[in-house]
């Protein structure tokens, strides 16, 4: 029952053992919040100093001025705290002391009013300056830790209780207590119920803000975890695919997808099995990482998106995940650049990795396939299968780049092509023509 009530009030609890990188990200955000708090405090103390400067008290009250000392000391403390915030040195004890000092300075100023204006102590209980308590409590809400809101609220309640007791337990305190609201409003009388109302208001505001910040904290933690997971996801799939997954309006289910006219490029390293047999696992990983890094830059420069790796094979799409009106020409340009780069440089410890490419264009399905708990975001359809077959045919016809007839038609006059063969496609009465791009 307590768990259900806690979840209802404060939101779903985030697991205690957060990944270290998530903790570091949260800590960085908290430091930024503390800097903001420091600047707001600096603005407040500057505002108080300005008010005191432009509206000084009458000359007969000069001996009783506590404001300049309080403002000066608070300004020094605020500057020290702000410097600590920018140096990322704000231990918990310093934050607690900061919250207590805020309230202590405010209570000291309120207490001084009866001396400054030469009135009985009960005079300061009616000072509107007590409203600044809520500003200091609200300031702590800028940091996603409710305990500092509770500490500030508790300090305010204790401080105001001390001020009330100072009046009630004083020499004339008992005689000044009244139950008449009119007398309380028009005289220096004390209405205990009114002071309880003030403390109750402080308690309620503190608890509501603490609860709201705790809910926000848990949401913030989940958001930080999700953001970290999204960043990690881009290391396993392309940035465009990761954005499509994380920005979906609802959770992606098996079979979710859309049909688009797009271009695909299949790549495969010629004779890679022979090369890999001569390498240790570490050398093989280094060689492939070097190869994929270089090819990734080529693909990205032409607007392509890698949606699948399988060994040394890549499936690259154009206009499938991101919009690309010139997708066919960009796919051909990518394939030609991959051919050139793979034959003009070495990878790893000096290995030449000549690469074959199959390029095809047509209507394909873009989306998720797999089981409910295990999905793969990919493209599929007959046109994708033809692209894969074109890459495999490159070995037979002695070409490193083969292009389907749909791609040739979509390129228009951008490239010149030469037909090299035809391929039978299941479900089609006429064979599909296969071309190679000319220099």
N, C-alpha and C positions, 0 to 999 in steps of 0.2 A: 504493500500500500504506500509506504514512504517513497519507494522508487517511482511509482506512478505519479505521486504528488510532486516529487522533485522534478520529474521530467516535464510535467505540465507547467510548473512555475518557472523553471530555469532552462528548459530545453534538454535535449539528449546529451548526456555526459560524453565527453571525448576521452578516449583511452588515455591512461596516465603515462604510458611509455611512448612518448612522441619520438619520431626519428630525430636524430641530432640536427640534421639539416633544417628540419621544420622548426626545432627549438631556436636555432640560430636566426631564422627568418623572423620568428615571433619576437625574439629579443631585440632585433633591429627595429621592428615597428614600435616596440615599447620605448626604445631610446628616442625615436622620433617624436612619440607622444610626450615624453618628458621635456623635450626641447620646446614643444608647443606650450606646455604648461608653464615653463620658465618664462617664455616671452609674454604670455598672458599676465603672469604675476608682475612682470616688469612694467607692462602697460598700466596695470592697476595702481602700483605704487607711484608711478609717474603721474597718474591722474589725481591721486590723493595729494601728492606734493604740489601739483598745479593749483588744485582747489585751495589748499592752505595758503599758497603764495598770493593768489588773487583776492582772497577773502580772509585776511588775518583777523584774529579776535581783537576786541577792544583793549585799549592800553591797560585798563585796570586788571585784566586777566593775564597779562604777559608772564608774571611769575609762575603761573600754573600750567604752562604749555608743555604737555607731554608729546604732542604730535610730532614736532621736529625730530625728537630723539627716536620715537617709534618708527617714523618713516625712514629716517637715516639708517637705523639698524636693520630694518626689513629690506631696504634697498641693497645694503651690503650682502645680506644673506641671500637675497634673490640672485644677485650677480654671481656669487660663489656657486650657487646651485645650478645656474645656467652654464657656467664653465664646466662643471662636473658632468652635466648632461651631454655637452659636446665632446667631452673626453670619454664618454661611455663609462663613467664611474659614478654610478648611483646605486650603492648597495641598499638593501631593504631597510637597515637601521637609519640611513640618511633620509629615505623617503618618509619613514615614520616621524622622525624629528621634524622634517619639513612641514608635515601636516599639523603636528602639534604646535609648532611655532606660529603658523598662520593663525590658528585659533587663539593662541595665547596673546599675540600682539593685538588682535581685535578685541579680546576681552579686557586687556589692560587699558586700551583706549576708551572703551565704554565705561569702565570703572572710574576713569579720571574725569568724566563729565561732571560728577557732583562736586568734585574739588574745583574744577575749572570754573563752574558757574555758581559756586558757593551755595549749593543746595543740599538737602538731606540725601543720604545714599540711595533712597528709593527713587530719586530723580533719574538715575541712569537706567533703571529698568524700562523706562518708556522711550529710550533713545532708539530712533529708527535704524541706527547703525547696526543693530543686531541682524538686519536683513542680509548683511554681507556674509553672514555665516553660510547662507545657501550658495553664494558665489564660490566660496572656498570648497564646499562639498561638491558642487557641480564640476569644479576644475579637475577633481580626481577622477571624474568619469571619462576624461580624455585618455586615460590609461586603462587598458582592458584587464584591470585587477580590482575586484570589488572590495578587497580587504582594506585598501587605502581609503575608500569612500566610508567604510564602516569606522575606521580609526578616526577620520576627520569628524564624522557625525558624533561619535562617542566623545571626542574631545570637546565638541561644541556643547553637548548636553552637560558634561561634567563642569565645563567652564561657566555655563549659565546657572547651574545649580549652586556653584560656589558663590556667584554674585548674589543670587537670591538669599542664600543662607547668611551672607555678610550683612544683608539688610535686616532679615528677620531676627537674627541673633544679636543684632546691635543693641545699644542702650535703649533706643526708642522703637525698636522693630515691632514689638508686640502691640504697642499702642497704635501703630500705623496700619496694621492689617485690617482690612474692611471686607465686607461682603456686598457692598453697594457699588454697582457698576458705575453709577453717575459720580459718586464720590471718588472712585478710582480714576475716572477720566478727568475730573476737574481739580484734583488735589494731588499731593504727593503720597497718597495712600497706596497700600499694597493689596492687590487682589490675587490670592494664591492661585485661583483657578485660571487666571489669565497667564500666569507664568507657566503653569502646567500645560496650557494650550500651546505656548511657544515651544516648550521642550518636546511636546508630543508631535508638533509639526516638524521639528528637526528630525525626530526619530522616523516618522513616516516617510519624509522626503529621502532620508538616508537609505532606508530599507528598499524603497521603490527604485531609487537609482542603482543601488547595489544589485538588486534582482535584474534590472534591465541590463546592467553591464555584464553580469554573469551570463545572461542569455546571449548577449553580443559576443562575449569572450568565447563561448563554446561555438558560436557560428563562425567567429573569426578563426578559431583553431581548425575547424573543419575546412574553411576556405583556404587556409594556409596549406593544409595537407593536400587538398585537391589541386591547388596551384603547383605544389611541388610534384605531385603525381603527373600533372599535365606536362610540366617541364621534362620530367623523366620520360614521359611517353614519346616526346619528340626525338629521343635518342634511339627509340626502337621502331618508330614509324616516322614518316615525313611530317614536317611541321604543318603542312596543309591538311593532311589526314587527321592529325591530332586535334587541330582546331575544329575540324568538322565533327569529330566525335564529342569533344568537350563542349561545343556550343550548340549541340542538338537540343531542340525544344523538349524532347523526351528521351528516355533511355532507348538506345538503339537495340532492336530485336532482330533475331535471325530472319532473313528474307527482306528486311527493309532495304530499299534501294530505289533508284530511278534510272530511266533510260536516257542516254545522251548520245549524240553523234560526236565521237571523239577519235583520237588516234592513240595507238599503243606501239611501243617499241620493246621487243624482247632482245636481250643481249646474252651472249654466252662466250666464255673465253675458249679459244681454240686450243685443244690439247692440254687442257688444264689438269686432267688426271695424271698425265705424264709428269708435268711440272711438280704437282703436289707430292708425288711419290719420292721425290728427291729432297724434300724439305722436312724439317722437324715441325711438330705442331706449332711451336712458337714462331718459327720462320714463316710458316704458312699463314698464320694469323697476321703477322706483320705485313706480308706481301699483299694479302687481301685488303687489309685496312688501308694501305697506301693506294691500292688500285681504286677502291670504292671512294676514297677521299677525293682523288683527282677526277674520277668520273662524276661524282656528285656535283662538283663545281661546274663541269661541262653541262650536265643536265639542268641544273638550276639556272644557268645563264640563258638557257633557251625556254625557260618556263615549264620544264617537265617536272613531274612528281613521281618519285619512286614509291610504288605501293607494295612491292614484294621483293624480298631477297630469298634465294634458295641456292645455297652453295655459292657458286660464282655467277649465277644467273640473276638478272634483274628484269623486272617488269616496270616499265615507265609509261605514264599516261600523260596525255595532253588534252585539256578541255574536259576531263572527267571529274577531277576534284576541284580544280580552279578553272575559271572561264578563260578561254583562249580562242578567239575567233580565227586565228591563223594557225590552228593546231597541226594541220597536216604538214605544212611547210616547216614548222618548228620541229616536228618529229623527224623529218628527213635531215634537217640541219644537225640535229643532235646525233643521229646515227652516223652521219659523215664525220662529225667532229670526234666521236668516239673511235671511229676507225682510224682517223689520222693520229690522234693522241696515243692510242694503244700501240701503234706501230712505230712511233717516233721517239718513245722514251722507255725507260725501264722502271720496274717497280720492285720494292723490297731490296734484296741483295743483287740487283742487276738482272731481273727477269723480264723478258719481253712477253707481254700478254696480249697477243692479237685477238681482237674481239669481233664476233659476227653479230649482225643486227637484223631483225625482221621487223618491218614497219607495215602497219595496216590501219585503215580508217573505216569507220562504219558505226552503226548503232550498237552500243554496248550497255550493259547494266552495271551501275556503280552502287555498291552497298555492302552489307554485312552478310556473311554466310557462316554456318557452323551450328553448334548447339547453343542453348540458352545461356549456359555458363561459360562458353568458350567460343568467341567470335573472331573472325578475320575480316578486315575491311579490304575489299579487293574489287576487281572488275572481272566480268565474265560474259560469255556469249560467243556466237560463231565467229564474229570478227576478231575477237581476242584469240580464239583458237587458230585462226588463219595466220595471225601475226606470229604465233609460236611455231607453226609449220614453216613459215618463210625463213625464220632464223635457222631451223634445222636443215632446210634445203640449201642454205648457203654453202655448206660443205660439199654437197653433190655437184653444184654448178660452178664452184670455185669463185664465189663472190662473198665479200664481207658485209655488204648491205643489199638486201632484197626488199622490194616495195610492192605492195598490193595495188591492183588497178584502181581501187577507190581512192587511195592516197594520191596516185598519179593524177586522177581527175580533179581532186580537191586542191592540188598544188597549182593548177593552171599553168602559167608560163614561168613560174618561179624556177623550175629545174627542167633539164632535158633527161629523158629516160629512154632506155632501150629494153625491149621485151627479151627475156632470156628463156622462159619456159611457161608452162601452164600447170595448174594443180587442180585436181578434182576435189570438190567440196561436197560433203554429204548434204543432201537436201536441195542441191542445185543441179539443174539439167545441163548447164553449160559450165565448162571448166573456168577457173579464175586465172587471169593472166598475171604473170609475175615479171617485174621489171627490176632493172638496176639503174641507179642514177649515174649520169655521165658527168665528167668534170666540167 
